[in-house]
Each structure stands twice: as structure tokens, then as C-alpha cells.
Amino acid sequence: MSHLADAPLPAGTPVAPSPQQAGPGSGPHAVDPSRLARRSRAQTRVRWELLRNLIRKDLKVKYKGSTLGFAWSLANPMLLLVVYTFVFQIVLKSGIPRFGIYLMSGLLIWNAFSGSVSSACGAVVANANLVKKVRFPLAVLPLSAVGFAAVHFLLQLLVLFLVILILGYNLIGPELLLLVPAGAVAITFTIALSLLVSALNVRYRDTSHLLDVALLAWFWLNPMVYAFGLIQNRLHEWTWVYLLNPMAVVVITFQRAIYDPGGGSTSSPPIQADLGYEFYLEHLAVAGAISIALLWVGFHVFRTMQADFAEDL
């Protein structure tokens, strides 16, 4: 029989590959790429569904049993509006026309950012029992805080738009398109910092206290209660260093998109950073690059540290 085994096969006869020649998808335990793709899509749907449910739960808990409901979310910015208007318009006389709209144009996005990061910082610690007992994508905990704040921000922004229209001020124009890249930079930077501080706070509990102090100081580094021209007059050619702060760039872009000083205002120092669009797009590009770099750092730190969350908690 050995001479039959050694005989050459006729041309065109299919030859089964040997185990050494077989590819990774041809063995008895081969992995079907289409199955992997379906599994990946299913896991993504589960993550998004979990994130939506957490945001929905937070919104229901926030206003459960409340008579005024969402109206309470306007209480904080309205109180700040009254206080800052009194201090900077009546007492200190900042000279910014329509100061309320100028303030709210930047304050709403800042409140969304600071609220997201503050809530995300303690999100994992606050759900310690859940983290210890149930296996699920832990990143949804800080991300749900970001989503919760984003819903509030969009609703508050709509209210601001209505107020501006009711007052008869100009709102509709091509400058509103600046909200799209500015919002993208803001959400990227917020998610990046939220992931980072939420992971660090599990092991280093002082993170939340340091963050509160940092956010308090950070507020004054954004031109919301003063004109951006004051920064330009003080820093001159070094203003670009100030604009490495992504939130400062986001704030001045939101102000350019929403706020109209009216009457061809030429106040000195200038209220807005620039009357065109190129200035904002250039600095948003830099802020976006910084945000993406921080997002990579945030995901890396979170994924590295999450294996020890249950033990640290």
C-alpha cells in the first residue's frame, strides 16, 4: 500500500491542507469573523442601552416627587445670573452690554462641564456595591454623569434661546454653526477628564477634594464675567498660552455664536475675541487635539485601574 500513498495525484485533485498549513479559521475551533462582528455589535448595543437607562434613572430620581420638576435646574444659573449681574453690572460696572446673555452664553456650558466632572469623580465610589457584585462595563458610570449633565445643558440652552428671541435680540445667523465644533470639543474634553478623575478617585480619595478647589479656580480662568479683551490687554502676545485652556476656547466660541452686543459695539477692551470665524476654528482645532490626547490618557488610566476597583473599594 505504501507505493499507492506515494503515487502522484491526478492534476486538479483538491488537496486538504495539513494542520500546519491550515489557517486560523480552518480548524475545528475556528473563529467566524462574522460572528465576532455580530457579538461586538451586540455588546455595543448593550452598553448604549445600559448608559441610556442609567441617565434615565438619574433624571427620574432627580425630580421624583418634585412639583416644579425641570424648573429647579434653572434655579442655580438664574441665581448666579442675578448675583453676577448685580456685582459686575451695577457695583463694578463692567461695561458689557446685555451682560445677562453674555454671562449665560458661557456659564451654561461651563456648568455642564463642571457638573459632569464633579459627578463623574465620585460615580464609581458611589456605586461600590454594584461594582463589587455585578460585572458590567464600568465606564458607563462616569459617562452617565456626563450624559445627565448634557441633557440638562440642552434644555437650558433652549430656554436661553427662547429668552433671547422674546427680548427681541438677534440670534439666528451663520455664527450659530460654531456651536457644533465647540460642543464637540466640550464633550470630548468632559468625557476625557471625567474618566480620568473617576478612576483616580477610587484609589486616591483626595482627588474629589482637589477637583473642587481646581474647578473653583478654573471658573475664573474663563472670560464669563469679564471681557476677553482684558486678557488680551494683559497678556498681549502670550494670549495663546491662555487659550491652551480648552474650556476658555469653548466659552469664547459659545459667546461668539450666541451673544450679540448690539448696536455695532466697539467697547474697549473688546468684549469678543474676534468678530470673524477663523480665529475660533483655529483655536478649537488646538483645543480638540488637546482633548483627544487627554481622552486617550483617560481611557488608558481607567482601563488600567478598573481591574482593581473592587479591591480598592
N, C-alpha and C positions, 0 to 999 in steps of 0.2 A: 504493500500500500504506500510505502514511502515514495516510490517513483511517481505515483499519481499526485501526491501532495506537492512534489517539486515541479510538476509539469506546468508550463506557462498557460495562462488562461486565454481564451479567445478574446480578440480585440472587442472593446465595447462592453465587456462584462463588468458590472458595478462591483466595486471592492469596498467592503466595510472598513472604516478606519480603525486602527488599533487603539487601545486605551491611551497610548502615549500621544497618538496623533489627534485624538478626538478633542474638540474644543470644549470650553467651559459650559456650553449649552447643550452638549450631546450626551452626557452621562445620565444614569438613572435618576440622579437628584438635580437635574438641570434646572436653572432658574429662567423662567419665561420673562423676557423684558416687558411684555405687555401686562403681565400680572404685577410686576413691580410698579409699573406706571399707574395701574388701577389702584394698587394699595397706597401709593403715595398720594393720589388724588383723594382717596377716601380719608386718609389721615389729615390732609389739609382741610377737608370739609368738616371733620370732627373738631379740629382746632378752632376754625372760624365759628362753628356753632357754639362751642364752649365759651368763646370770647363774647359772642353776642348775648348769650344767656347771662353771663356774669355782669355785663353792662346793664342789661335789662333789670337784673335783680338789684343792682346798686341804685338805679333810678327809682324803682318801686320802694325800696327801703328808705331812700332819702325823703320821699314825700308821702310815705304811708301815714294816714291819719291827719294829714295837713289840709287845712281848708283852702289856703291860697296856692298850694302846690308850687309850680314852677316860679311863681311870682317872688318867692323867697330867694331864688337865685339872683334876682336883680337887686336885692336889698344891699348886699355888700358893695357892688360897684356904684350904686346910687349914693350910698353914704359917703364913699370915697370921693365921688364927684362933688357933693355938697361941701365937704371939708376942704378939698384941694382948691375948689373954685373960690371959697371964702379966703383961704390963705394966700393963694397966688394971684387972684384977680383983684380982690378988694384990699387986702392988707399990703401985700408986696407989689401989686400992680405989675404983673409980668408983661403986660402989653400985647398978649396974644389974643387976637380977635376970635370970637366963638370958642372960647377956651374949653367949654364942656365937650364939644365934638372933638377938638384936638386931643384932649385927655383920653376920652373914651376910645378913640381910634387906636391908641397904643395900649391902653390899660386892659382892654378885653383880651387881647392876645397874650399879654403878659400874665394876667390872672389864670388863663387856661394853662400856660406853661408852668407857672409856679405851683398851681394846684395839682397838676398832673404829677410833677416830680415829687412833691411833698407826700401825696397819697401813695405813689408807687414805692417810695422809700420804705414804707412800713407794710407794704402789701403782703410780702412773704411771711414776715413775722406775725402779722395779724391773723394769718391763716395757718398757723403752726400745726394745729390738729389735723387739718386737711392734708397738709404736705406730708405728715408722718404716716398717714393711714392709706392714702389713695395715690395711685400712680397716674399722673396726667402731665401734660406739658406745662411746666411751672412758669414759663414766660408769660402765660396768659394772665397771671396775677398782676404784675405791673402794667401790662398792656391794657387790662380792663380799666385801670385808673386813668390811663391816657384817653381811652375811648369815652369814658364817663365825662371827663372834662371837655372833650371835643364836642359832644352833644350839647352841653351847656353853652359852649362858646358859640356854636352855630345859631342857637336860639337867641342868645343875647345880641349877636351881630344883626339878626333880622330885626330885633326890636330897635337897635340903633339906627338901622336904615329907615325904618318907619318914622322914627322921631325926626330924622334929618329931612325926610320928604314932607312931613307935617309942618315943620318950621319953614318950609319953602326954600331950603338951601339946595345948591346944585349937588347932585350925587351921580347921575348917570353919565358915564363918559368912558373913553378908552383906558383911562388910568385905573379903572376897576379891575382890569385884566392883571394888574400887578399882584392882586390878591392870590392868584394861582401859584406862581413860583414862591411868593413869600409864605403862603400856607404850607407848601411842600417842604420848604426849609424848616419851618417851625415844627411840623410834625416829626420830621426826621431827627432834628436835634432833641426834641422832647423824648421820643422813644429811646434814643441813644443814652441820654442821661438817666432816664427812668430805669432802664435795665441795669446800668452801672451801679447806681446808688441802692437799688433794691437788693442786689447781690451783696454789696459791701456791708449793708446794714445787718444782714443775717449774722455775719461773723464779728463785725465791729459796730457795736450798738451806738457808739458816739457819732456815727455817720448822720443820723437824723438830726441831732443837735447842731452839728457843724453845718448841715444843709440849711437849717432855719436861719442861722446867722448869715450864711452866704447869700441866701435869697433876699434877705432884708437889705444887705448892702448892694446886691446886684440890681435891685429895683431902681436905685438912684443912678445907676450907670446907664440907664436908658432914658432918652430925651422925651419924657412924657409930661412932666410938669414944668419943663423949661424948653426953650427953643434950641434946635440943633445948632443954630448959628453960634450959640455961646461956646459950644465945644470947638467949633472951627476957629473962633477968635482966640481961644486959649492955646490950642494945640497946633494950629497952623498946618505945616507940612507933616506933622505927626498924627494928624487926624486918622490916617489909615490904621494906626495901631488901635485906636478906639473902636474902629469898625471891624476889628477881628472878633469882636463880641457878636456872635450870630444873632442874639436877641435884639441888640441895638439896631442891626440892619433890618431885621423883620419889623421892628416897631416903626422905624422911619419910612419903610415901604408901605406899611398899612396906613400911616398918616398921609403919605402921598396919594394913595389910592382912594381914601375916604374923605379926608379933610380938605376943605376949600376955604382959605382965609377970606375970600370975597373982596370985591372992590379993587382988584389988582394990587393987593397989599405989597408994599415994598419996605416992610419994617426992618429995622436994623437993631440987633443982628437978625439975619433971615430966619424965618420960622422953619421952613422946609429945607432939607439938604440940597435939593436940586429941583428945578422945575421940569426937567426932561425925564426920560425913562432909562437912558443908557447907564447913568450913574448907579441906579438901583439894581439893574440887571447884572452889572459887573460885580458889585459887592455881594449880591445874592449868590452868584456863582462861587465866590470865595467862601461865603458862609456855608453854602451847600457842600463844598469839598470838606470843610472842617467837620460838618455834621456827619457826613458819610464815614469819615475816618473815626470819629467818636462812636458811631454806630457799630463799626467793626470791633472796636475795643469793648464796647458794652456787651455785645453778643459773646465775644470770646471770654470775657470775665464771667458772665452769667453762666455760660455752658460749662466753664471750668469749675466754678464754685458750687453749682447746683447739686452735684453728687454728694456734697457734704451738708446740704441744708438740713436734712432730718437729724443728723448728729449734732449740728450746731444749735438747732432749736431745742 
